[in-house]
Amino acid sequence: MTQDIVQPVPQAYAAIDEQTRTVGFSMASDIHTCSLLKTLAASKPGGRFLELGTGTGLSTAWILDGMDEGSTLVSIDNDADFLKIAKDALAKDPRVSLVHTDGADWINENSGEVFDYIFADTWHGKYLMLDETLNMLKTGGFYIIDDMMPQPNWPEGHDEKAKNLVAYLDSRNDLALTKQVWATGIILAVKIK
């Protein structure tokens, strides 16, 4: 077995990747994580998907590529310039809503919504407002986070935040949790009650 990605990349991926490099956005999910996101998305036909932290849309493209035609994705980001790259490449897809907003505001305004799949790739939903985000996850739904192994762009002291986050997720009795020392460090959880 190798870590080579042999499945085709999404049609919009190359254009988004080029723009991502041009603007210097260095916090995009790596291609291994994106491949996993696509595979997991394929397991939720007719699903409701949430991505917290669109960035430039690289991971968004992969999630969409795994979704069936009956699924929907809401992806939010607070940076209009990065979100514009995602919108230029992906907004024609009727399954996706790309929303420019603050994470806390969106979570508070949509607390009654429930999702089959949440990819939390920003502070809100991961380090902030975690309980509120997990309350939006259906039983049987996936909660996915990446960048859990030390990253070169981590600010000083962030390793403690990551350790505390993992310990908290481990302590919850409503999640079945797998920690993967792969890609950038992925945690995959399923809500069990």
C-alpha positions as CSV (number, residue, x, y, z in Angstrom):
1,M,0.0,0.0,0.0
2,T,1.2,3.5,-0.8
3,Q,0.0,7.0,0.1
4,D,-0.3,7.9,-3.6
5,I,-3.6,9.5,-4.5
6,V,-4.8,7.5,-7.5
7,Q,-8.4,8.7,-7.7
8,P,-8.9,11.6,-10.0
9,V,-8.7,15.1,-8.5
10,P,-11.9,17.2,-8.8
11,Q,-12.3,19.1,-12.0
12,A,-11.9,22.5,-10.2
13,Y,-8.9,21.5,-8.1
14,A,-6.1,22.6,-10.4
15,A,-7.5,26.1,-10.9
16,I,-8.1,26.5,-7.2
17,D,-4.7,25.1,-6.3
18,E,-3.0,27.6,-8.7
19,Q,-4.9,30.5,-7.2
20,T,-4.2,29.3,-3.7
21,R,-0.4,29.4,-4.5
22,T,-0.7,32.8,-6.2
23,V,-2.3,34.4,-3.1
24,G,0.1,32.6,-0.7
25,F,-2.6,30.8,1.3
26,S,-0.6,28.2,3.2
27,M,-3.3,26.7,5.5
28,A,-5.2,24.6,2.9
29,S,-5.8,20.9,3.7
30,D,-3.3,18.6,2.1
31,I,-4.3,16.3,-0.7
32,H,-4.3,13.1,1.5
33,T,-6.8,14.7,3.8
34,C,-8.9,15.9,0.8
35,S,-9.0,12.4,-0.6
36,L,-10.3,11.1,2.7
37,L,-12.9,13.9,2.8
38,K,-14.1,12.8,-0.6
39,T,-14.3,9.1,0.4
40,L,-16.2,9.9,3.6
41,A,-18.6,12.1,1.7
42,A,-19.5,9.3,-0.6
43,S,-20.8,7.3,2.4
44,K,-23.5,9.9,3.1
45,P,-26.0,9.8,0.1
46,G,-28.6,12.6,0.4
47,G,-26.5,14.0,3.2
48,R,-26.3,17.5,4.7
49,F,-22.6,18.6,4.9
50,L,-21.0,21.5,6.7
51,E,-17.5,22.8,6.2
52,L,-16.2,25.4,8.7
53,G,-13.4,27.1,7.1
54,T,-13.6,27.1,3.3
55,G,-10.3,28.8,2.7
56,T,-9.8,28.9,-1.1
57,G,-12.0,25.9,-1.6
58,L,-9.5,23.0,-2.1
59,S,-11.1,20.7,0.4
60,T,-14.6,22.0,-0.6
61,A,-13.9,20.7,-4.1
62,W,-13.1,17.3,-2.8
63,I,-16.1,17.1,-0.5
64,L,-18.4,18.1,-3.4
65,D,-16.7,15.5,-5.6
66,G,-17.7,12.7,-3.1
67,M,-21.2,13.9,-2.6
68,D,-24.2,12.6,-4.6
69,E,-26.7,14.8,-6.4
70,G,-29.1,14.7,-3.5
71,S,-26.6,16.1,-1.0
72,T,-26.0,19.7,0.1
73,L,-23.0,21.5,1.5
74,V,-22.7,24.7,3.4
75,S,-19.2,26.0,3.6
76,I,-18.3,29.2,5.5
77,D,-15.3,31.4,5.8
78,N,-14.6,34.9,7.2
79,D,-12.1,35.9,4.5
80,A,-13.8,37.3,1.4
81,D,-10.7,37.2,-0.7
82,F,-10.1,33.5,-0.2
83,L,-13.8,32.7,-0.4
84,K,-13.9,34.5,-3.8
85,I,-11.5,31.9,-5.2
86,A,-13.8,29.1,-4.1
87,K,-16.8,30.9,-5.4
88,D,-15.2,31.5,-8.8
89,A,-14.6,27.8,-9.1
90,L,-17.5,26.2,-7.3
91,A,-20.5,28.5,-7.0
92,K,-22.2,27.1,-10.1
93,D,-22.7,23.8,-8.3
94,P,-26.3,24.0,-7.0
95,R,-25.4,21.7,-4.1
96,V,-23.1,24.2,-2.4
97,S,-23.7,27.4,-0.5
98,L,-20.5,29.4,0.1
99,V,-21.1,31.8,2.9
100,H,-19.0,34.8,3.9
101,T,-19.5,35.2,7.7
102,D,-17.9,34.9,11.1
103,G,-17.8,31.4,12.4
104,A,-19.3,32.2,15.8
105,D,-22.1,34.2,14.2
106,W,-23.0,31.4,11.8
107,I,-22.9,28.7,14.5
108,N,-25.1,30.8,16.8
109,E,-27.6,31.7,14.0
110,N,-27.9,28.0,12.8
111,S,-27.7,26.1,16.1
112,G,-30.9,24.2,15.3
113,E,-29.5,22.8,12.1
114,V,-28.2,19.2,12.0
115,F,-25.6,17.7,9.6
116,D,-24.5,14.2,8.6
117,Y,-20.9,15.4,8.2
118,I,-18.9,18.3,9.6
119,F,-15.4,19.1,8.6
120,A,-14.1,21.7,11.0
121,D,-11.1,23.3,9.5
122,T,-11.0,26.6,11.4
123,W,-11.0,27.8,15.0
124,H,-14.8,27.8,15.3
125,G,-16.0,24.3,15.5
126,K,-12.7,23.0,16.5
127,Y,-11.0,25.1,19.2
128,L,-14.0,27.5,19.8
129,M,-17.6,26.6,20.1
130,L,-16.8,22.8,19.9
131,D,-19.8,21.7,21.9
132,E,-22.2,23.9,19.9
133,T,-20.8,22.4,16.7
134,L,-21.0,18.8,17.9
135,N,-24.6,19.5,18.9
136,M,-25.3,20.1,15.2
137,L,-24.0,16.6,14.3
138,K,-26.6,13.8,13.7
139,T,-26.2,10.5,15.3
140,G,-24.1,8.4,12.9
141,G,-22.6,11.6,11.5
142,F,-18.9,12.3,10.9
143,Y,-16.9,15.0,12.7
144,I,-13.5,15.5,11.0
145,I,-10.6,17.7,11.9
146,D,-7.1,17.8,10.5
147,D,-3.7,19.5,11.3
148,M,-3.5,17.7,14.7
149,M,0.2,16.9,14.3
150,P,2.6,19.8,14.8
151,Q,2.6,22.1,11.7
152,P,5.2,24.7,10.7
153,N,2.6,27.4,10.8
154,W,1.4,26.7,14.4
155,P,1.9,29.7,16.7
156,E,3.8,29.3,19.9
157,G,1.8,27.3,22.5
158,H,-0.6,25.9,19.9
159,D,0.6,22.3,20.7
160,E,-1.0,22.6,24.1
161,K,-4.3,23.7,22.6
162,A,-4.2,20.6,20.3
163,K,-3.4,18.2,23.2
164,N,-6.3,19.7,25.2
165,L,-8.7,19.4,22.3
166,V,-7.7,15.7,21.8
167,A,-8.1,15.0,25.5
168,Y,-11.5,16.6,25.5
169,L,-12.7,14.7,22.5
170,D,-11.4,11.5,24.1
171,S,-13.4,12.3,27.3
172,R,-16.8,12.5,25.5
173,N,-19.0,9.4,25.7
174,D,-21.1,10.4,22.7
175,L,-18.3,10.0,20.2
176,A,-16.4,7.0,18.7
177,L,-13.0,8.4,17.9
178,T,-10.1,7.5,15.7
179,K,-6.8,9.4,15.8
180,Q,-4.8,9.0,12.6
181,V,-1.1,9.8,12.6
182,W,-1.3,10.3,8.8
183,A,-1.4,13.3,6.5
184,T,-1.3,16.2,8.8
185,G,-2.9,14.3,11.7
186,I,-6.6,13.6,11.4
187,I,-9.3,12.9,13.9
188,L,-12.4,11.2,12.7
189,A,-15.3,10.9,15.1
190,V,-18.7,9.5,14.7
191,K,-21.6,10.6,17.0
192,I,-23.0,7.5,18.7
193,K,-25.7,9.0,20.8
